[in-house]
Amino acid sequence: MPAYFNLSLEFERKDLYPHFVSDLFEILEQAGLEYLSGYWEAEGDSRDEIIRWNQKKLEQDFQLGFTEHHSHDYKQVLYSFGGYSEVRGFWMNRYPEKSCFTYEIIIPEEDVLEHEGGEILKKEHEKILIELAERIWEFPYVKAIQTGIEGDEASTGISKLEQGKAPNMYSFAVLEEKYEIKGVRGLAVRPFNGRREGWIYCRRPVGEAGK
């Protein structure tokens, strides 16, 4: 199994409502993630079946136990996006804090990372993924979008963001305006120009992405 680069979309449980999963799927598809099929245990399930299953699991505040079979877990989705060899999406509940849950979008590291001189996100892919994040940010319940690779620490929880702790940002992160990152130097920051306000933080000048 390859190592993956991830975009982690973080939500608060208090914002969950009956059509949450369906509405997020609509936003993801509008952002360019073309639904292909379910993945693994959900390969034979329809889009609507996967939505209903995951909505019910979130409403139950479900988290797979150590002794439970993985067939009881949230169902994964396979997407087509950006010409990448594989793009998947899956839910993680009570992560990174008990009051939160995330939707993880993963892409093989070898598709997007530049290994020569260090594993950094290739500029052309950084541009594509930042644009994807900007479109997903239109969903008003996304509290943060963090990025990482295999082996990184867990995403930063909402309570830690409120205290000024930096989010995971292997290349970039998107936060609500109320958060203020402390103790991290050399970040480029700019506001979003879309319908929803927010800040994008990059490890290099934002204008360099995609040049």
C-alpha positions in Angstrom: 0.0 0.0 0.0 1.5 3.4 -1.0 2.0 6.3 1.4 -0.6 9.1 1.1 -0.8 12.9 1.2 -4.0 14.0 2.8 -6.4 16.9 3.1 -8.2 16.7 6.4 -11.5 18.6 6.6 -12.3 19.2 10.3 -15.9 19.6 11.7 -17.5 20.0 15.1 -20.1 17.5 16.2 -22.5 20.3 17.3 -22.8 21.2 13.6 -24.0 17.8 12.5 -27.6 17.8 11.0 -29.7 15.3 9.1 -28.4 16.0 5.6 -24.8 16.9 6.5 -23.1 14.1 4.5 -25.2 14.6 1.5 -24.6 18.4 1.5 -20.8 17.8 1.8 -20.8 15.3 -1.0 -22.5 18.0 -3.2 -19.8 20.5 -2.3 -17.0 18.0 -3.0 -18.5 17.1 -6.4 -18.9 20.8 -7.3 -15.2 21.3 -6.3 -14.2 18.7 -8.9 -14.1 15.4 -7.1 -16.0 13.1 -9.4 -17.6 10.2 -7.6 -16.6 6.9 -9.1 -17.7 4.2 -6.6 -17.6 2.9 -3.1 -14.2 1.5 -2.0 -13.3 -1.8 -0.3 -16.3 -3.0 1.7 -18.5 -0.4 -0.1 -17.4 -1.3 -3.6 -20.8 -2.6 -4.5 -22.8 0.1 -2.7 -24.5 3.1 -4.5 -23.6 6.7 -3.8 -26.9 7.2 -1.9 -26.4 4.0 0.2 -22.9 5.2 1.2 -24.3 8.6 2.2 -27.1 7.1 4.3 -24.8 4.7 6.0 -22.2 7.3 6.9 -24.8 9.8 8.0 -26.3 7.2 10.4 -22.9 6.3 11.8 -22.1 10.0 12.5 -25.4 10.5 14.2 -24.7 7.5 16.4 -21.3 9.0 17.2 -19.8 5.7 16.0 -16.2 4.8 16.4 -14.9 1.3 15.4 -13.8 -0.7 18.4 -10.6 -2.7 18.6 -12.5 -6.0 18.4 -15.2 -5.0 15.9 -15.0 -6.1 12.2 -14.1 -3.4 9.8 -17.4 -4.0 7.9 -19.1 -2.0 10.6 -17.0 1.1 10.0 -17.7 4.2 7.8 -17.8 3.5 4.1 -15.0 4.8 1.9 -15.4 6.5 -1.5 -13.2 6.5 -4.6 -13.0 9.7 -6.7 -11.5 10.9 -10.0 -9.7 14.1 -9.6 -6.7 15.9 -11.2 -5.5 12.9 -13.1 -4.1 11.3 -9.9 -3.8 7.5 -9.8 -6.1 7.3 -6.8 -8.2 9.7 -4.7 -10.2 8.4 -1.8 -12.4 9.9 0.9 -13.3 8.5 4.4 -14.6 9.6 7.8 -12.8 9.6 11.1 -15.0 10.2 14.1 -13.9 11.6 17.5 -10.8 12.8 15.7 -8.6 14.7 16.4 -10.7 15.5 19.5 -13.9 13.8 20.9 -16.0 16.7 19.9 -14.8 16.7 16.3 -14.8 14.5 13.2 -13.0 14.8 9.9 -13.4 13.8 6.3 -10.0 12.7 4.9 -9.2 13.1 1.2 -6.0 11.1 0.4 -3.8 10.9 -2.7 -0.6 8.8 -3.1 2.4 10.8 -2.1 4.3 9.7 -5.3 1.6 11.6 -7.3 2.2 14.9 -5.7 5.5 15.1 -3.9 8.9 16.2 -5.3 11.5 13.9 -3.8 14.6 15.5 -5.2 16.1 17.8 -2.5 13.4 16.9 0.0 9.8 15.7 -0.1 7.9 18.9 -0.9 4.6 19.3 -2.7 5.3 20.0 -6.4 4.2 23.5 -7.2 1.8 22.5 -10.0 0.0 20.2 -7.5 0.1 22.7 -4.7 -1.9 25.1 -7.0 -4.4 22.3 -7.9 -4.9 21.3 -4.2 -5.2 24.9 -2.9 -7.9 25.6 -5.5 -9.7 22.4 -4.4 -9.5 23.6 -0.7 -10.8 27.0 -1.7 -13.9 25.4 -3.3 -14.5 23.0 -0.4 -14.2 26.0 2.0 -17.6 27.1 0.6 -19.1 24.5 2.9 -19.7 26.7 6.0 -19.2 23.9 8.6 -15.6 23.2 7.7 -13.6 24.6 10.6 -10.2 23.9 9.2 -8.5 22.2 6.3 -5.1 20.7 7.2 -2.6 18.9 5.1 -0.1 16.1 5.9 1.8 13.0 4.9 2.3 9.5 6.2 3.9 9.6 9.6 2.8 13.1 10.5 1.3 13.8 13.9 -2.5 13.9 14.2 -4.3 16.9 12.9 -4.7 19.8 15.4 -8.0 19.8 17.2 -10.3 22.8 17.4 -9.5 23.5 21.1 -5.8 23.6 20.3 -6.3 25.9 17.3 -8.2 28.3 19.6 -5.1 28.3 21.8 -2.9 29.3 18.8 -1.4 25.9 18.1 -0.3 25.5 14.5 -2.4 23.2 12.2 -0.8 20.4 10.2 0.4 22.1 7.0 2.8 20.0 5.0 2.3 22.6 2.4 -0.8 24.7 3.4 -3.7 25.0 5.7 -7.0 26.9 5.7 -8.5 28.3 8.9 -11.3 30.6 10.1 -10.3 34.2 10.7 -10.7 33.9 14.5 -7.7 31.6 14.8 -4.2 33.0 15.2 -1.2 30.8 14.8 1.6 31.4 17.3 5.2 30.5 17.3 5.6 29.5 13.6 8.0 31.7 11.5 8.2 32.1 7.7 4.5 31.5 6.9 2.9 33.3 4.0 -0.7 34.3 4.8 -3.5 35.7 2.7 -7.3 36.0 3.0 -9.6 34.1 0.7 -11.4 36.0 -2.0 -14.4 33.7 -2.2 -17.9 33.9 -0.7 -16.7 32.7 2.7 -14.0 34.5 4.6 -10.9 32.6 5.9 -7.1 32.6 5.8 -4.8 30.3 3.9 -1.3 29.6 5.4 1.5 28.4 3.3 5.1 27.2 4.0 6.3 29.4 1.1 4.9 32.6 -0.4 1.4 31.9 -1.6 2.0 33.6 -4.9 4.7 31.0 -5.7 2.3 28.1 -5.8 2.0 26.9 -9.3 4.6 29.2 -10.8 
